[in-house]
């Protein structure tokens, strides 16, 4: 087969809009248009309005103020004497000792080598 371009004709048919025709002056279409304009301007209010002096809003403001001041912390406090916290402290100490970088992987094995000379005068290295 020979590679090349093929002449392909594209036929575009205009399709009439399906469904009932829309009356742009109907009450619903006018309301939808108004809502769309409000949405664009940022004036559309949705949901239930907040009552600023309600008990819940006062409580939420107090909690937010306590969080900002550091009086209220989230979660359960950790036990510094637990095995996990002690291990994390050791790892942090190692990190500080290595200049802020934690050594990755398994530490290198310390191999003791014994150097000797065999009967023929050859140097012999033996691992202990």
C-alpha positions in Angstrom: 0.0 0.0 0.0 1.1 3.5 -0.8 1.2 6.0 2.0 -0.3 9.4 1.1 -3.0 11.8 1.8 -6.6 10.9 1.3 -9.3 13.4 0.2 -12.0 13.3 2.8 -15.0 15.5 2.6 -16.6 16.6 5.8 -20.3 17.2 5.6 -21.8 19.4 8.3 -25.5 19.4 8.7 -27.3 22.1 10.7 -29.6 20.5 13.2 -32.5 22.5 14.6 -32.7 22.9 18.3 -34.6 20.1 19.9 -37.4 20.5 22.4 -39.8 23.2 23.1 -38.9 26.8 22.0 -37.9 29.0 24.9 -39.9 32.2 25.6 -37.3 34.8 26.7 -40.0 37.0 28.3 -41.4 34.3 30.6 -41.3 34.8 34.3 -38.9 31.8 34.7 -36.5 33.0 32.0 -36.4 36.5 33.5 -35.7 35.2 36.9 -32.9 32.9 35.6 -31.4 35.9 33.7 -31.5 38.0 36.9 -29.9 35.2 39.0 -27.1 34.8 36.4 -26.4 38.6 36.5 -26.3 38.5 40.3 -23.9 35.5 40.2 -21.6 37.4 37.8 -21.6 40.5 40.1 -21.1 38.4 43.3 -24.4 39.6 44.7 -26.1 36.2 44.8 -26.7 35.2 48.4 -27.2 31.5 49.0 -28.0 29.5 52.1 -29.2 30.6 55.5 -27.8 33.9 56.8 -25.6 33.8 59.9 -26.9 35.4 63.1 -23.8 37.1 64.5 -24.9 37.3 68.2 -26.1 33.6 68.4 -24.6 31.4 71.1 -22.9 29.2 68.5 -21.2 32.1 66.8 -19.9 33.5 70.1 -18.5 30.0 71.0 -16.8 29.8 67.6 -15.2 33.2 68.0 -13.9 32.3 71.4 -12.4 29.0 70.1 -10.8 30.8 67.2 -9.3 33.4 69.5 -7.9 30.6 71.8 -6.4 28.9 68.8 -4.7 32.1 67.7 -3.3 32.7 71.2 -2.0 29.1 71.4 -4.3 28.2 74.4 -6.2 25.6 72.5 -4.4 22.8 70.6 -5.9 20.1 68.4 -5.5 16.5 69.1 -4.2 14.4 72.0 -0.8 15.4 73.5 2.0 13.0 72.9 3.8 11.2 75.8 7.5 12.1 75.7 8.4 8.9 77.6 6.8 6.5 75.1 9.0 4.2 73.1 8.0 5.8 69.8 8.7 9.4 71.0 12.1 8.3 72.4 13.0 6.7 69.1 11.9 9.8 67.2 14.0 11.9 69.6 17.1 9.7 68.9 16.5 10.0 65.1 16.3 13.8 65.4 19.5 13.8 67.4 21.2 11.8 64.7 19.9 14.2 62.1 21.3 17.2 64.0 24.7 15.4 64.4 24.9 14.8 60.7 24.3 18.4 59.8 20.6 18.2 59.3 20.7 15.2 56.9 19.5 11.8 58.0 21.7 9.0 56.6 19.6 6.7 54.4 19.7 2.9 54.3 21.5 0.4 56.4 24.7 1.4 58.0 27.9 -0.1 56.5 29.1 -3.2 58.2 32.4 -2.9 60.1 34.6 -5.7 58.7 37.8 -6.5 60.5 40.5 -7.8 58.1 43.5 -9.8 59.0 46.5 -9.5 56.8 49.0 -12.3 56.7 51.6 -14.0 54.6 51.2 -17.6 53.5 53.9 -20.2 53.0 54.7 -19.1 49.4 55.2 -15.4 50.5 51.9 -14.2 49.1 50.0 -11.5 51.0 46.7 -13.0 52.3 43.7 -10.9 53.5 41.2 -12.8 55.6 38.0 -11.4 57.0 37.2 -12.2 60.6 
